Amino acid sequence: MPQIWMTYDELATLSGCTPAEARLRALHLSLDRRKSRDGATRVKLDLALTAKFFASIREADFDLDGAIEALQSTHRQMAELLAPAGFPRARGGLGPSPDILEPASSRRRSPHFPSLFANQA
């Protein structure tokens, strides 16, 4: 089981009480407490509080599809700004499009692997 440490304010939000009540609850449950480098005291959640924390995350109304769509839209806008004018982009946005590359018939044949390029004119 992962260790989850919360401040009294965070524990109060999870428990639906005030930070002072959360502190008393932590003392009553004998939860491990530790002073962090930022000066805040954090409490290690027990199994029941950890389960409650995970349940609250699962219940959160987070629009994942909307976030993905917004990220893709931002990516398209940034790619358009970075693309030089008159230089079409390949599918996926990287490099030149295949239609502006030299045709296969104009490429040199490999002297080391002639059989691989035997069908080329």
C-alpha positions as CSV (number, residue, x, y, z in Angstrom):
1,M,0.0,0.0,0.0
2,P,1.4,3.4,-0.9
3,Q,2.2,6.0,1.8
4,I,0.1,9.1,1.5
5,W,1.1,12.1,3.6
6,M,-1.3,15.1,4.0
7,T,-1.2,18.4,5.8
8,Y,-4.0,19.1,8.4
9,D,-5.7,21.3,5.8
10,E,-5.7,18.5,3.2
11,L,-6.9,16.0,5.8
12,A,-9.6,18.4,6.8
13,T,-10.8,18.7,3.2
14,L,-10.8,14.9,2.8
15,S,-12.7,14.4,6.1
16,G,-15.1,17.4,5.8
17,C,-14.0,19.1,9.0
18,T,-11.7,22.0,10.1
19,P,-7.9,21.7,10.2
20,A,-8.1,21.8,14.1
21,E,-10.5,18.8,14.1
22,A,-8.3,17.0,11.6
23,R,-5.4,17.4,13.9
24,L,-7.4,16.0,16.8
25,R,-8.5,13.1,14.7
26,A,-4.9,12.4,13.7
27,L,-3.9,12.4,17.4
28,H,-6.9,10.2,18.3
29,L,-6.0,7.7,15.5
30,S,-2.3,7.8,16.5
31,L,-1.3,8.5,12.9
32,D,2.3,9.1,12.1
33,R,3.2,12.8,11.9
34,R,6.2,14.5,10.5
35,K,7.4,18.0,10.1
36,S,8.3,18.7,6.4
37,R,11.1,20.9,5.1
38,D,8.5,23.5,4.1
39,G,7.5,23.8,7.8
40,A,4.1,22.1,7.5
41,T,3.2,19.0,9.6
42,R,2.1,16.1,7.5
43,V,0.1,13.1,8.6
44,K,0.5,9.6,7.2
45,L,-2.9,8.2,6.2
46,D,-4.0,4.9,7.6
47,L,-5.6,2.2,5.4
48,A,-9.2,3.5,5.9
49,L,-8.2,7.1,5.1
50,T,-6.1,6.0,2.1
51,A,-9.1,4.1,0.7
52,K,-11.2,7.2,1.3
53,F,-8.6,9.3,-0.6
54,F,-8.6,7.0,-3.6
55,A,-12.4,6.9,-3.6
56,S,-12.4,10.7,-3.7
57,I,-10.1,10.7,-6.7
58,R,-12.2,8.2,-8.6
59,E,-15.3,10.2,-7.9
60,A,-13.8,13.5,-9.1
61,D,-15.5,14.8,-12.2
62,F,-12.5,15.1,-14.5
63,D,-13.1,15.6,-18.2
64,L,-10.2,13.5,-19.5
65,D,-11.5,13.5,-23.1
66,G,-11.8,17.3,-23.0
67,A,-8.3,17.6,-21.7
68,I,-6.9,15.4,-24.4
69,E,-8.8,17.3,-27.1
70,A,-7.5,20.6,-25.7
71,L,-3.9,19.3,-25.7
72,Q,-4.2,18.1,-29.3
73,S,-5.6,21.5,-30.4
74,T,-2.7,23.3,-28.7
75,H,-0.2,21.0,-30.4
76,R,-1.8,21.7,-33.8
77,Q,-1.7,25.4,-33.2
78,M,2.0,25.3,-32.1
79,A,3.0,23.2,-35.1
80,E,1.3,25.6,-37.5
81,L,3.3,28.5,-35.9
82,L,6.6,26.6,-36.2
83,A,6.1,25.4,-39.8
84,P,7.9,27.5,-42.4
85,A,5.7,29.1,-45.0
86,G,5.4,27.1,-48.2
87,F,6.8,24.0,-46.6
88,P,4.1,21.3,-46.3
89,R,4.4,19.0,-43.4
90,A,4.2,15.2,-43.5
91,R,1.5,13.4,-41.7
92,G,2.3,13.6,-38.0
93,G,3.8,17.1,-38.4
94,L,7.5,16.2,-38.7
95,G,9.6,16.7,-41.8
96,P,8.7,17.4,-45.4
97,S,5.7,15.7,-46.9
98,P,6.4,12.7,-49.1
99,D,5.3,14.4,-52.3
100,I,8.2,16.9,-52.2
101,L,10.9,14.3,-51.8
102,E,12.7,13.0,-54.8
103,P,10.9,10.1,-56.6
104,A,12.3,6.6,-56.1
105,S,13.3,6.3,-59.7
106,S,15.8,9.1,-59.4
107,R,17.6,7.5,-56.4
108,R,20.9,5.8,-56.9
109,R,21.0,2.0,-56.8
110,S,23.0,0.4,-54.0
111,P,26.1,-1.4,-55.3
112,H,26.1,-3.6,-52.2
113,F,22.6,-4.9,-52.5
114,P,21.7,-4.9,-56.2
115,S,18.9,-7.5,-55.7
116,L,17.0,-5.3,-53.4
117,F,16.7,-2.6,-56.0
118,A,16.4,-4.8,-59.1
119,N,12.8,-3.6,-59.8
120,Q,13.9,0.0,-60.0
121,A,14.3,1.5,-63.5
